[in-house]
Amino acid sequence: MEALETEKELGTALRSDKKVHNAWAMYDWANSAYNLVITSTIFPAYYTAITTVKDGDKIVNDKVSFFGMTIKNSTLFDYGLAAAYLIIAILSPILSSIADYKGNKKAFMQLFCYIGSLACCGLYFFDASTLELGIICSVLAAIGYCGSLVFYNAYLPEIALPHERDSVSAKGFSYGYIGSVLLQLICFVFVMKPEWFGIKDATFAPRLSFLLVGIWWMLFAQIPFFKLPKGKPAQKHSEYSLISNGFHELQKVARQVGQMPVLKLYLGAFFLYSMGVQTVMLAAAIFGAKELGLPTSNLIGTILIIQLVAIAGAYLMAKLSERFGNLSVLLFVVFIWIGVCIGAYFTTTANEFYIVASVVGLVMGGIQSLSRSTYSKLMPVTQDTASFFSFYDVTEKIAIVVGMISFGFIEQMTGSMRNSIISLIAFFAAGAIVLYFAILRSKKVNALKG
C-alpha cells in the first residue's frame, strides 16, 4: 500500500504490547454503549414514543415544537445529530493538531469522554415536557462520543505495528459490540419488564438506561486512560502560537495528503460511502418504528442481533483483507451495502426487515473496522497521528452531516423515510466508483515501486 511502513521505518521503539492493545480496545467497550442504547435502540424508540400521537397503530401527529419551530420528530432527530457532527468537524482538526503539538491527545480524549458521558446522564431528565433539554443533551452526547473517537483512533498507529492494525482495529470494534450488548441486555430487562422492579412510571426505565450508559462509559474509560501512553510533543515552532500552530499543522497534513493519490482517493470514497453507512445505522430504528410499525421490543432485539453478528463481520473482513487486500474487500462490502439499501426500500414486513438487518450486522462491523485500519496503513510515517486522524474523522463527520440532512430533508419533503433510501443508494454507488479508482491507482503505484 502507498504508505505501508515497516517497523524499521518507524525509527522509534514501537513495541507490540498486547496489554496496551486490550486497554485501547476497552474504550470501544466503554463508549459503544452510547452508540447502541442512545443512537440505535432505546433512545430513538423512547424519543419517537413520547413525541408521536397515535390512534391505535395509526400516527395522528408526529410533529413537535422545538424552541417555537414546528418540525417532524424524526427530522428534528436527524438535524440534531447532523449539528453535533458538524460541530465536531469544525473543532476536531484544530484540537487534534494542538494535541499533536502539545503531546496531550489523552487529555482531549478524556475531555470529550466526560462531556459525552455526563450528557447521557443528563438524558435521565428528558421527558415530553423537556424536549429541548433532551435534544441538547443528545447533541452534547454525540459531540462527546465523536470528539473522543478522534483521539482514540489516533492511538492506533502509535500502539500497533502495521501488520497488526487490521486485527487490533477489529478487536476494538468487537470489544465495543460485546460491551454494548451486555449493557443493552441490562437496560432491556428494565424497559421490557419494569414490573419486576416495581417500576410504574413508563418513562423511568428508558431514562434509567440513559443514566446507566453515562456511568458505564465514564467508569470503563478509566482502563484505557490509565494504560495508554501520554504521547510526545511534536516539533515546536517558536514563530507560531498554540492556536496558529494548529492551523500550521493542518496545512502540513493537507499538503501531505494532496501528494498521496491513493490516500486522497480513499478519503473521497470513504466520504461517499460513510454518508450511507452512518445514516443507515442512525436511522434504522426509527425507520422500523415509523414505516413498518414494529414494536420497541422487536426493534431492540433486532439491533442486539446486529451487534452480535457485527463481531463476526469485523473479524471476517480482517481475515479477507489479509488475502485480497483492504481496498478490494472494502469495494466488495460497499456493493453489499448497495444491496442492503435496495432491499430496505422494498421491505414491507417484519421478517423482511429482520433479514435486511442481519446482513447489515455482517457488513457494519467489517466496513467500520477495515476503514479505520486501511487509513492507518495508507497514512505516512508521522508523529502527527491525531492531526492525520482528524482528517479521517472530519471526513466521516461531514459525511454524516450530509447524509442525515439529505435523509431528513427528503422525508420532510415527501412524507416518507422510504424515499430517503434512494439517496443512500446513490452515495454507496458513488463511493464504489471512487474506491475502484483508488484500487487502480494503488496497483499503479505498487507497479512503479516494483
C-alpha positions in Angstrom: 0.0 0.0 0.0 1.0 3.6 -0.5 2.4 4.3 2.9 2.7 0.8 4.4 5.7 1.4 6.7 7.9 -1.2 8.3 9.0 -1.4 11.8 12.4 -0.2 10.8 11.0 2.8 9.0 9.2 4.0 12.1 12.5 4.9 13.7 11.1 4.6 17.2 10.8 1.8 19.7 7.2 0.9 18.9 6.5 -2.2 20.9 3.8 -4.7 20.3 2.2 -4.7 23.7 -0.9 -6.8 24.0 -1.9 -5.3 27.3 -1.9 -1.8 25.6 -3.9 -3.2 22.7 -6.5 -4.6 25.1 -6.7 -1.4 27.1 -7.1 0.6 24.0 -9.9 -1.7 22.8 -11.7 -1.2 26.2 -12.5 2.3 25.2 -14.7 0.8 22.5 -16.3 -1.3 25.2 -16.9 1.8 27.3 -18.4 4.2 24.7 -20.2 1.8 22.4 -22.9 1.5 24.9 -23.8 5.1 23.9 -23.8 4.1 20.2 -26.1 1.2 20.8 -28.5 2.5 23.5 -28.6 6.2 22.7 -28.3 6.4 18.9 -29.7 3.0 17.8 -32.2 1.5 20.2 -33.8 2.7 23.4 -33.4 6.5 22.9 -34.8 6.6 19.3 -37.7 4.3 20.4 -38.3 6.4 23.5 -38.0 9.7 21.6 -40.4 8.5 18.9 -42.9 7.3 21.5 -43.1 10.5 23.6 -43.2 12.8 20.5 -45.8 10.8 18.5 -49.6 10.9 18.9 -51.2 7.7 17.8 -54.8 6.4 17.3 -54.2 2.6 17.6 -51.5 1.8 15.1 -52.2 5.0 13.1 -50.0 8.0 13.5 -52.1 11.1 14.2 -49.4 13.6 14.8 -45.6 13.2 14.6 -44.7 16.9 14.7 -43.1 18.7 17.6 -42.4 22.2 18.7 -38.7 22.9 19.2 -38.0 26.4 20.6 -41.2 27.6 18.8 -40.4 25.8 15.5 -42.8 23.1 14.3 -41.0 20.1 12.7 -41.4 16.4 12.2 -39.9 14.5 15.1 -37.7 12.2 13.1 -36.4 15.2 11.0 -35.5 17.0 14.3 -33.7 13.9 15.4 -31.7 13.8 12.1 -30.9 17.5 12.2 -29.8 17.4 15.8 -27.3 14.6 15.1 -26.1 16.5 12.0 -25.5 19.6 14.1 -23.4 17.6 16.5 -21.3 16.1 13.8 -20.8 19.5 12.1 -19.5 21.0 15.4 -17.0 18.1 15.7 -16.0 18.5 12.1 -15.1 22.1 12.8 -13.4 21.6 16.2 -11.5 18.4 15.8 -8.9 19.5 13.2 -7.9 22.4 15.4 -7.9 20.4 18.7 -6.2 17.4 17.2 -3.3 19.4 15.8 -3.0 21.2 19.2 -2.9 17.7 20.8 -0.1 16.6 18.5 1.8 19.9 19.2 1.4 19.5 23.0 1.6 15.7 23.0 -1.6 15.5 25.1 -4.2 13.7 23.0 -5.2 11.6 26.0 -6.3 14.8 27.8 -8.6 15.7 24.9 -9.9 12.2 24.7 -10.8 12.4 28.4 -12.4 15.8 28.0 -14.8 14.6 25.3 -15.4 11.4 27.1 -16.7 13.3 30.2 -18.8 15.7 28.1 -20.5 12.7 26.4 -21.0 10.6 29.5 -22.3 13.4 31.6 -24.7 14.4 28.8 -26.0 10.8 28.7 -26.6 11.1 32.5 -28.5 14.4 31.7 -30.9 12.5 29.5 -32.3 11.0 32.7 -34.3 14.2 33.0 -35.7 14.1 29.4 -39.5 13.6 29.0 -42.3 15.0 26.8 -42.2 18.3 28.7 -38.4 18.8 28.3 -37.9 18.3 24.6 -35.3 21.0 24.3 -33.3 19.6 27.1 -33.4 16.1 25.6 -32.2 17.3 22.2 -29.4 19.5 23.7 -28.2 16.6 25.8 -28.3 14.2 22.9 -26.3 16.6 20.8 -23.7 17.0 23.5 -23.5 13.3 24.0 -22.9 12.9 20.2 -20.2 15.6 20.4 -18.5 13.8 23.3 -18.7 10.4 21.6 -17.4 11.6 18.2 -14.8 14.0 19.7 -13.2 11.3 21.9 -13.0 9.0 18.9 -10.8 11.4 17.0 -8.1 10.9 19.7 -8.9 7.3 20.3 -8.4 6.4 16.7 -5.2 8.4 16.5 -3.6 5.9 19.0 -3.9 3.0 16.6 -0.7 3.7 14.5 1.1 4.6 17.7 0.4 1.3 19.6 0.2 -1.3 16.8 2.7 -2.3 14.2 1.5 -2.1 10.6 0.7 -5.8 10.2 -1.3 -5.8 13.4 -3.6 -2.9 12.7 -6.4 -4.8 10.9 -6.7 -7.2 13.8 -6.3 -4.6 16.6 -8.9 -2.4 14.9 -11.2 -5.4 14.7 -10.6 -6.1 18.4 -11.7 -2.6 19.3 -15.0 -2.9 17.4 -15.5 -6.4 18.8 -15.0 -5.3 22.4 -17.4 -2.4 21.6 -20.1 -4.8 20.4 -19.7 -7.1 23.3 -19.7 -4.4 26.0 -22.6 -2.5 24.4 -24.7 -5.7 24.2 -24.1 -6.5 27.8 -25.3 -3.1 29.0 -28.2 -3.2 26.4 -29.4 -6.5 27.9 -29.4 -5.0 31.4 -31.3 -2.0 30.1 -33.6 -4.2 28.0 -34.8 -6.0 31.2 -35.7 -2.7 32.9 -37.5 -1.4 29.8 -39.4 -4.6 28.9 -40.1 -5.9 32.4 -40.4 -2.8 34.7 -42.9 -4.6 36.9 -40.2 -7.0 38.1 -38.6 -4.0 39.8 -41.8 -2.2 40.9 -41.4 0.5 38.2 -44.8 2.2 37.5 -43.6 5.3 35.6 -43.4 4.2 31.9 -40.6 6.8 31.3 -38.4 5.8 34.2 -36.9 2.6 32.7 -35.7 4.3 29.5 -34.4 7.3 31.4 -32.6 5.0 33.8 -30.9 3.3 30.8 -29.5 6.7 29.7 -28.1 7.3 33.2 -26.5 3.8 33.2 -24.9 4.4 29.8 -23.2 7.6 31.1 -21.9 5.8 34.2 -20.8 2.7 32.2 -18.9 4.9 29.7 -17.2 7.0 32.4 -16.1 4.1 34.5 -14.8 1.7 31.9 -12.9 4.5 30.1 -10.6 4.7 33.1 -8.9 1.5 31.9 -7.5 3.0 28.7 -6.9 6.3 30.4 -4.7 4.5 32.9 -2.8 2.4 30.3 -2.5 4.4 27.1 0.8 6.4 26.7 0.5 10.2 27.2 2.2 11.0 23.9 5.2 13.1 23.0 5.0 16.7 21.8 5.7 17.3 18.1 8.3 19.6 16.9 7.6 23.1 18.1 7.7 26.2 16.0 8.6 29.3 18.0 7.1 31.5 15.3 3.6 30.1 15.9 1.2 30.5 18.9 -0.6 27.4 20.2 -3.7 28.1 18.1 -1.8 29.2 14.9 0.4 26.2 15.2 -2.7 24.1 15.0 -3.5 25.6 11.6 0.1 25.2 10.6 -0.1 21.5 11.4 -3.4 21.2 9.4 -1.8 22.8 6.4 1.1 20.5 6.6 -1.1 17.4 6.8 -3.2 18.7 3.9 -0.1 19.1 1.7 1.0 15.5 2.5 -2.5 14.1 1.8 -2.5 16.0 -1.5 0.8 14.4 -2.5 -0.5 10.9 -1.9 -3.0 10.0 -4.7 -4.2 6.6 -3.2 -4.8 8.1 0.2 -6.6 11.1 -1.4 -8.9 8.8 -3.5 -9.5 6.6 -0.5 -10.7 9.5 1.6 -13.0 10.5 -1.2 -14.5 7.0 -1.4 -14.7 6.9 2.4 -16.6 10.2 2.5 -19.2 8.9 0.0 -19.9 5.5 1.4 -19.8 6.8 5.0 -22.8 9.0 4.1 -24.7 5.8 3.6 -23.3 3.6 6.4 -23.7 6.1 9.2 -27.2 7.2 8.1 -28.4 3.6 8.0 -27.1 3.0 11.5 -28.6 6.1 12.9 -32.0 5.9 11.2 -32.6 2.2 11.2 -34.7 2.0 14.5 -36.9 5.0 13.6 -37.4 3.6 10.1 -38.6 0.3 11.6 -40.9 2.1 14.0 -42.5 4.6 11.6 -42.5 2.8 8.3 -43.2 -0.8 9.5 -44.8 -0.1 12.8 -42.5 -2.6 14.6 -42.9 -2.6 18.4 -40.0 -1.4 20.6 -39.1 -4.9 21.9 -38.7 -6.2 18.3 -36.5 -3.3 17.3 -34.2 -3.6 20.3 -34.0 -7.4 19.9 -33.1 -7.0 16.2 -30.4 -4.4 16.8 -28.9 -6.6 19.5 -28.6 -9.4 17.0 -27.0 -6.9 14.6 -24.3 -6.2 17.2 -23.5 -9.8 17.7 -23.3 -10.6 14.0 -21.1 -7.5 13.6 -18.4 -9.1 15.8 -18.1 -11.9 13.3 -18.2 -9.4 10.5 -15.3 -7.4 11.8 -13.0 -10.4 12.2 -14.2 -11.9 8.8 -13.3 -8.7 6.9 -9.9 -8.5 8.7 -9.1 -12.1 7.5 -10.3 -11.4 4.0 -8.1 -8.3 3.8 -5.1 -10.4 4.5 -5.7 -12.4 1.4 -7.3 -10.0 -1.0 -6.2 -6.6 0.2 -8.0 -3.9 2.2 -9.3 -1.8 -0.7 -10.6 -4.8 -2.7 -12.5 -6.1 0.3 -13.9 -2.7 1.1 -15.2 -2.4 -2.5 -16.9 -5.8 -2.1 -18.5 -4.7 1.2 -19.8 -1.4 -0.4 -21.6 -3.5 -3.1 -23.2 -5.5 -0.3 -24.4 -2.2 1.3 -26.0 -1.2 -2.0 -27.9 -4.4 -2.0 -28.9 -3.7 1.6 -30.4 -0.4 0.7 -32.3 -1.8 -2.3 -33.7 -4.5 0.0 -34.7 -1.9 2.6 -36.5 0.2 0.1 -38.8 -2.7 -0.8 -39.1 -4.0 2.7 -42.7 -4.1 3.9 -42.9 -6.9 6.5 -41.2 -7.5 9.8 -39.5 -10.7 8.6 -38.0 -8.8 5.6 -36.7 -6.1 8.0 -35.0 -8.8 10.1 -33.3 -10.3 7.1 -32.0 -7.0 5.9 -30.9 -6.2 9.5 -28.9 -9.4 9.7 -27.0 -8.5 6.5 -26.4 -5.0 7.9 -24.9 -6.6 11.0 -22.4 -8.6 9.0 -21.1 -5.7 7.0 -21.4 -2.9 9.6 -18.6 -4.1 11.8 -16.5 -5.0 8.8 -16.7 -1.7 7.0 -16.0 0.4 10.1 -13.1 -1.7 11.3 -11.5 -2.1 7.9 -11.9 1.6 7.0 -10.0 2.6 10.1 -7.2 0.2 9.7 -6.9 0.9 5.9 -6.4 4.6 6.7 -3.8 3.8 9.3 -1.9 1.8 6.7 -2.2 4.4 3.9 -1.1 7.4 6.1 2.6 8.3 6.1 5.1 7.6 8.9 4.5 10.6 11.3 4.2 11.7 14.9 1.2 13.8 13.9 -1.2 10.9 14.3 -4.0 13.0 15.8 -3.8 15.6 13.0 -3.9 12.8 10.4 -6.8 11.0 12.0 -8.6 14.3 12.3 -8.8 14.3 8.5 -10.3 10.8 8.7 -12.8 11.8 11.4 -13.7 15.1 9.8 -14.3 13.3 6.5 -16.7 10.9 8.3 -18.4 13.6 10.3 -19.1 15.8 7.3 -20.4 12.7 5.5 -22.8 12.1 8.4 -23.9 15.7 8.3 -24.7 15.5 4.5 -26.2 12.0 4.9 -28.5 12.9 7.8 -29.6 16.2 6.4 -30.3 14.6 3.0 -32.2 11.8 4.7 -34.3 14.1 6.9 -34.9 16.7 4.1 -36.2 14.1 1.7 -38.5 12.7 4.4 -39.7 16.2 5.3 -40.5 17.0 1.6 -42.0 13.6 0.6 -43.5 12.5 3.9 -41.8 9.1 3.8 -38.4 7.8 5.1 -38.6 5.1 2.4 -37.9 7.7 -0.3 -34.8 8.9 1.6 -33.2 5.4 1.0 -32.8 6.3 -2.7 -30.2 8.9 -1.7 -28.3 6.3 0.3 -28.0 4.0 -2.8 -26.6 6.9 -4.8 -24.0 7.6 -2.0 -22.8 4.0 -1.9 -22.6 3.7 -5.7 -20.5 6.9 -6.0 -18.3 5.6 -3.2 -17.8 2.3 -5.0 -16.7 4.1 -8.2 -14.1 6.2 -6.4 -12.9 3.2 -4.4 -12.4 1.3 -7.7 -10.2 4.2 -9.0 -8.2 4.0 -5.7 -7.6 0.3 -6.3 -6.3 1.1 -9.9 -4.1 3.8 -8.6 -2.7 1.6 -5.8 -1.8 -1.1 -8.3 -0.1 1.5 -10.5 1.9 2.9 -7.5 2.9 -0.6 -6.4 3.9 -1.5 -10.0 6.2 1.6 -10.1 7.8 0.6 -6.8 8.3 -3.0 -8.0 
